[in-house]
Amino acid sequence: MDVLEISAKTADEAVEQALAEMGATREQVRVTVLNEGKSGGLFGIGAEEARVRVERLTTEEAPAAAPPAADVSAVAVETLQTLMKMLEVEGTVVAASYPDEGSQQNAAPVGFNIEGDDLGILIGRRGQTLAALQYILRLMVGHQTKTWVPIIIDAEGYKERRHEALKALALRMADHVKTRGAPFTLEPMPAYERRIVHLALADHPAVYTESVGEGESRKVVIRPKQPGPGQRSNSQDGVDNSGSMRGGFSSQQGYRPGQRGGYQNRRQQPYDGNSKY
């Protein structure tokens, strides 16, 4: 297909989904943002998904040479410092290396860690403010440089700590699922965090993972490959067998780590490394 229109929570996610369906790279297409979307108010009322049109370039349309990474980085630093000044946030922008949140396997071309005191306001609840700032920075830099670069922003090493915490959580819950023979449902997470869990358990001998839910409620379920005694191997009537508990995940067994968490949802296909997270 040469033209595709895709809707998703953010323009980034819509572009990634379109590229996957078209089997193309970012350099081989032209992206037009039709609707940047909005999160909505209380209970998501008034929320709108972002929508993009992705067109495959013809052989005659040679893509313009992308500016050097150093130039993009310089524009990104200047723009980020301007945004921080507008937000009245004091901090130092330091170049850093982070995985590309779209693949988690390759390093992102441009990455920054903001260092300073009391940057919690910049991180926000579950990193939501940081994610919004990153999205705005990508749009602004893309507009100025006429190219799309997956810029990554961190603050006080939050994403690095979160990455390691999610991997540890995934392995700990996998052991629990293996022992009990019952599934766990993790708390809702953004796509790149779900991918961390999927990759951490991709080669686990006793469990497999799948994503369930829609939009902001999408989350990862860790399931045993061999259900324990009294556990059904498949969900019935569209209901997850795991039940619902507090703690960022759910379990029939009543394990309570003490955070807010997941709930029941329908069963979907296991994660195969290529599907949407």
FENDA-V441458 format. One record per run of one state. SS is the DSSP state (a for helix, b for strand, c for the rest). FROM is the first residue (numbers start at 1). TO is the last residue. If there is no record, write none. Layout:
BEGIN
ss=SS from=FROM to=TO
ss=SS from=FROM to=TO
END
This chain:
BEGIN
ss=c from=1 to=2
ss=b from=3 to=8
ss=c from=9 to=10
ss=a from=11 to=22
ss=c from=23 to=25
ss=a from=26 to=28
ss=b from=29 to=35
ss=c from=36 to=37
ss=b from=38 to=38
ss=c from=39 to=41
ss=a from=42 to=44
ss=c from=45 to=47
ss=b from=48 to=48
ss=c from=49 to=49
ss=b from=50 to=56
ss=c from=57 to=68
ss=a from=69 to=86
ss=c from=87 to=91
ss=b from=92 to=95
ss=c from=96 to=98
ss=b from=99 to=99
ss=c from=100 to=106
ss=b from=107 to=107
ss=c from=108 to=110
ss=b from=111 to=115
ss=c from=116 to=119
ss=a from=120 to=123
ss=c from=124 to=124
ss=a from=125 to=145
ss=c from=146 to=151
ss=b from=152 to=155
ss=c from=156 to=157
ss=a from=158 to=180
ss=c from=181 to=183
ss=b from=184 to=185
ss=c from=186 to=190
ss=a from=191 to=200
ss=c from=201 to=206
ss=b from=207 to=212
ss=c from=213 to=214
ss=a from=215 to=217
ss=c from=218 to=218
ss=b from=219 to=224
ss=c from=225 to=235
ss=b from=236 to=236
ss=c from=237 to=238
ss=b from=239 to=239
ss=c from=240 to=277
END
